[in-house]
Amino acid sequence: MKSIITILDNQPIEPGERIISLALYGYACFTTFAVDSGQVKGMSYHWERLTNDAREIFGVAPSHGQILENVGRFLERADDIRPIIVRVTVFPDEFSPANPEKIASLSILVTGRAPGPAARGPMRLATVESARILPGQKTTNMIPNLGARASSRRNGYDDALLINDGMVLEGAMWNIFFGLGNEVVTPPLSAGILPGVTRRLLLEHGHEFGFSFQERSIGREELSRYRYCFATNAATGIVPVRSIDGCDYDPSREELSRLMAGYRAIPGSRV
């Protein structure tokens, strides 16, 4: 891609060919995580998923060392922001849609921001018939997810819960869990959901704080049998759910308090 002339909002800009390629095609994968006190929960899982996604999509992948070096350089420049939400995006150095198989090397883009305001409280969700594109990978193609979120918010809800053929999948940008006492269930990866890092940590460590986690298919008609519900992602941790469509849950249950405390206690790795 050479000699591209670029106008943005009536002004000429020179963003560089790699950034233009990313903006034009969005052919990229990424991971997002929180850095707090120099620690990242599930850091090796973030690197593992990102490199696996890159290899699956592009045929090549950065090493964990390359990712860590770029993140370290970013954190040096952002040392006045803690905690901070960091996103690592991997995309081809040079890319042409005419020859998408010709990818020799990748670029690593690291961006970050201060955490947003605390969650507005337990979420009110609307179910939306939709599904993630390439559910096994975390890619920048998020139109179905964000479109579902936008339509739900326009209808007065906080977010969307994706449903496919009557089966529960995930949220717009998070995984979903349902609880009855100390028994907690979440849809399996085979349903076509993102393998979230926070989800993985809870499945591995939940027994340490007194819970039994199970992966199984969950039908829309089953939603009313559970007493509490929560969403997870690496940026926000655990967020209680107040309702899904007309089905209410109790966001003040002590199980949720124990789950949040248990998740906070899971050790991170120094970055």
BELZIDA-V557544 format. One record per residue. N is the residue number from 1. OMEGA is omega in whole degrees, 0 to 359 (NA if undefined). NEAR is the number of other C-alpha atoms within 12 Angstrom. D_FIRST is the distance of its C-alpha to the first C-alpha in whole Angstrom. Layout:
BEGIN
n=[N & N]
omega=[OMEGA & OMEGA]
near=[NEAR & NEAR]
d_first=[D_FIRST & D_FIRST]
END
This chain:
BEGIN
n=[1 & 2 & 3 & 4 & 5 & 6 & 7 & 8 & 9 & 10 & 11 & 12 & 13 & 14 & 15 & 16 & 17 & 18 & 19 & 20 & 21 & 22 & 23 & 24 & 25 & 26 & 27 & 28 & 29 & 30 & 31 & 32 & 33 & 34 & 35 & 36 & 37 & 38 & 39 & 40 & 41 & 42 & 43 & 44 & 45 & 46 & 47 & 48 & 49 & 50 & 51 & 52 & 53 & 54 & 55 & 56 & 57 & 58 & 59 & 60 & 61 & 62 & 63 & 64 & 65 & 66 & 67 & 68 & 69 & 70 & 71 & 72 & 73 & 74 & 75 & 76 & 77 & 78 & 79 & 80 & 81 & 82 & 83 & 84 & 85 & 86 & 87 & 88 & 89 & 90 & 91 & 92 & 93 & 94 & 95 & 96 & 97 & 98 & 99 & 100 & 101 & 102 & 103 & 104 & 105 & 106 & 107 & 108 & 109 & 110 & 111 & 112 & 113 & 114 & 115 & 116 & 117 & 118 & 119 & 120 & 121 & 122 & 123 & 124 & 125 & 126 & 127 & 128 & 129 & 130 & 131 & 132 & 133 & 134 & 135 & 136 & 137 & 138 & 139 & 140 & 141 & 142 & 143 & 144 & 145 & 146 & 147 & 148 & 149 & 150 & 151 & 152 & 153 & 154 & 155 & 156 & 157 & 158 & 159 & 160 & 161 & 162 & 163 & 164 & 165 & 166 & 167 & 168 & 169 & 170 & 171 & 172 & 173 & 174 & 175 & 176 & 177 & 178 & 179 & 180 & 181 & 182 & 183 & 184 & 185 & 186 & 187 & 188 & 189 & 190 & 191 & 192 & 193 & 194 & 195 & 196 & 197 & 198 & 199 & 200 & 201 & 202 & 203 & 204 & 205 & 206 & 207 & 208 & 209 & 210 & 211 & 212 & 213 & 214 & 215 & 216 & 217 & 218 & 219 & 220 & 221 & 222 & 223 & 224 & 225 & 226 & 227 & 228 & 229 & 230 & 231 & 232 & 233 & 234 & 235 & 236 & 237 & 238 & 239 & 240 & 241 & 242 & 243 & 244 & 245 & 246 & 247 & 248 & 249 & 250 & 251 & 252 & 253 & 254 & 255 & 256 & 257 & 258 & 259 & 260 & 261 & 262 & 263 & 264 & 265 & 266 & 267 & 268 & 269 & 270 & 271]
omega=[186 & 170 & 177 & 175 & 188 & 174 & 177 & 182 & 175 & 179 & 176 & 178 & 178 & 186 & 184 & 187 & 182 & 180 & 177 & 178 & 179 & 181 & 184 & 190 & 180 & 183 & 190 & 171 & 186 & 169 & 181 & 182 & 177 & 172 & 181 & 182 & 178 & 185 & 175 & 176 & 177 & 186 & 182 & 178 & 176 & 181 & 181 & 182 & 182 & 180 & 177 & 179 & 180 & 181 & 180 & 185 & 189 & 184 & 176 & 182 & 173 & 175 & 175 & 179 & 178 & 179 & 182 & 179 & 179 & 178 & 178 & 178 & 178 & 183 & 175 & 181 & 182 & 187 & 178 & 181 & 176 & 354 & 182 & 176 & 185 & 174 & 176 & 181 & 180 & 182 & 183 & 174 & 178 & 184 & 173 & 178 & 177 & 181 & 185 & 180 & 185 & 178 & 183 & 183 & 186 & 171 & 178 & 179 & 179 & 178 & 181 & 180 & 172 & 178 & 177 & 177 & 178 & 179 & 184 & 183 & 179 & 187 & 170 & 187 & 171 & 176 & 180 & 176 & 181 & 178 & 178 & 172 & 184 & 187 & 180 & 181 & 177 & 184 & 179 & 176 & 186 & 182 & 179 & 182 & 183 & 175 & 177 & 177 & 182 & 181 & 179 & 180 & 176 & 179 & 173 & 178 & 179 & 183 & 183 & 170 & 184 & 180 & 177 & 182 & 177 & 181 & 181 & 177 & 187 & 175 & 180 & 181 & 183 & 173 & 185 & 178 & 177 & 184 & 174 & 188 & 179 & 178 & 183 & 179 & 177 & 180 & 179 & 178 & 181 & 177 & 182 & 181 & 178 & 174 & 184 & 180 & 178 & 175 & 181 & 180 & 179 & 178 & 181 & 189 & 186 & 181 & 182 & 176 & 164 & 182 & 174 & 181 & 180 & 173 & 176 & 179 & 183 & 178 & 179 & 182 & 181 & 189 & 186 & 183 & 183 & 184 & 178 & 186 & 178 & 178 & 180 & 160 & 189 & 182 & 186 & 183 & 181 & 179 & 180 & 175 & 180 & 183 & 171 & 188 & 181 & 182 & 184 & 175 & 182 & 182 & 182 & 182 & 183 & 177 & 179 & 177 & 179 & 178 & 180 & 178 & 179 & 179 & 179 & 183 & 178 & 184 & 175 & 176 & 181 & 181 & NA]
near=[20 & 13 & 10 & 17 & 15 & 20 & 12 & 12 & 7 & 7 & 9 & 11 & 15 & 15 & 17 & 18 & 23 & 29 & 28 & 28 & 25 & 30 & 20 & 18 & 21 & 24 & 34 & 38 & 40 & 35 & 45 & 42 & 42 & 40 & 35 & 26 & 19 & 24 & 24 & 33 & 35 & 34 & 33 & 26 & 27 & 38 & 34 & 27 & 33 & 42 & 36 & 28 & 34 & 36 & 25 & 20 & 29 & 32 & 20 & 24 & 33 & 34 & 24 & 24 & 17 & 22 & 32 & 28 & 19 & 26 & 37 & 22 & 18 & 27 & 30 & 15 & 15 & 21 & 20 & 14 & 21 & 21 & 24 & 30 & 32 & 35 & 32 & 38 & 37 & 43 & 41 & 39 & 29 & 28 & 31 & 22 & 17 & 11 & 12 & 18 & 17 & 18 & 24 & 19 & 22 & 31 & 33 & 36 & 31 & 29 & 26 & 29 & 24 & 22 & 22 & 14 & 10 & 13 & 19 & 16 & 19 & 28 & 34 & 35 & 38 & 36 & 39 & 36 & 27 & 32 & 35 & 36 & 20 & 23 & 30 & 25 & 32 & 39 & 34 & 32 & 24 & 28 & 19 & 26 & 36 & 26 & 25 & 32 & 32 & 23 & 26 & 28 & 22 & 14 & 18 & 16 & 27 & 31 & 38 & 42 & 49 & 41 & 35 & 24 & 19 & 21 & 29 & 39 & 42 & 46 & 47 & 40 & 38 & 36 & 44 & 47 & 44 & 44 & 35 & 27 & 23 & 25 & 26 & 33 & 36 & 42 & 34 & 29 & 25 & 17 & 29 & 29 & 37 & 39 & 39 & 40 & 34 & 40 & 38 & 32 & 33 & 41 & 31 & 21 & 23 & 30 & 21 & 20 & 25 & 21 & 25 & 24 & 30 & 26 & 26 & 21 & 29 & 30 & 23 & 27 & 19 & 19 & 32 & 22 & 20 & 31 & 31 & 38 & 42 & 45 & 46 & 36 & 36 & 39 & 34 & 33 & 37 & 35 & 36 & 40 & 41 & 32 & 32 & 39 & 26 & 16 & 23 & 24 & 30 & 28 & 29 & 21 & 24 & 18 & 29 & 36 & 20 & 22 & 42 & 27 & 19 & 24 & 35 & 25 & 18 & 27 & 18 & 25 & 20 & 18 & 29]
d_first=[0 & 4 & 7 & 7 & 11 & 13 & 16 & 18 & 22 & 22 & 21 & 18 & 16 & 14 & 13 & 10 & 7 & 9 & 11 & 9 & 8 & 12 & 13 & 11 & 12 & 15 & 15 & 17 & 20 & 23 & 26 & 28 & 32 & 34 & 35 & 39 & 41 & 38 & 39 & 36 & 38 & 37 & 34 & 34 & 34 & 31 & 29 & 30 & 29 & 25 & 25 & 27 & 24 & 21 & 23 & 24 & 20 & 18 & 20 & 20 & 21 & 22 & 26 & 28 & 28 & 25 & 25 & 28 & 27 & 25 & 27 & 30 & 28 & 27 & 31 & 32 & 30 & 31 & 35 & 37 & 36 & 38 & 38 & 34 & 32 & 29 & 26 & 23 & 20 & 18 & 15 & 12 & 10 & 7 & 7 & 7 & 11 & 11 & 12 & 13 & 15 & 13 & 13 & 15 & 15 & 15 & 15 & 18 & 19 & 22 & 24 & 27 & 30 & 34 & 36 & 36 & 40 & 42 & 42 & 44 & 46 & 47 & 44 & 45 & 43 & 43 & 42 & 39 & 38 & 34 & 33 & 30 & 27 & 27 & 30 & 30 & 26 & 26 & 22 & 21 & 22 & 25 & 25 & 29 & 30 & 29 & 30 & 34 & 34 & 34 & 36 & 39 & 39 & 39 & 42 & 44 & 43 & 41 & 38 & 38 & 39 & 37 & 40 & 39 & 42 & 44 & 43 & 42 & 38 & 37 & 36 & 33 & 32 & 35 & 38 & 41 & 45 & 48 & 51 & 55 & 57 & 55 & 54 & 50 & 48 & 44 & 42 & 41 & 37 & 38 & 38 & 35 & 34 & 32 & 34 & 34 & 35 & 38 & 39 & 39 & 41 & 44 & 44 & 45 & 47 & 49 & 52 & 52 & 53 & 55 & 53 & 52 & 49 & 48 & 45 & 46 & 45 & 46 & 47 & 47 & 51 & 52 & 50 & 54 & 55 & 53 & 55 & 52 & 48 & 45 & 41 & 39 & 36 & 35 & 35 & 38 & 40 & 43 & 43 & 46 & 46 & 49 & 49 & 47 & 47 & 51 & 52 & 53 & 52 & 54 & 52 & 55 & 56 & 56 & 54 & 51 & 52 & 53 & 50 & 48 & 50 & 49 & 46 & 46 & 48 & 45 & 44 & 41 & 39 & 38 & 35]
END
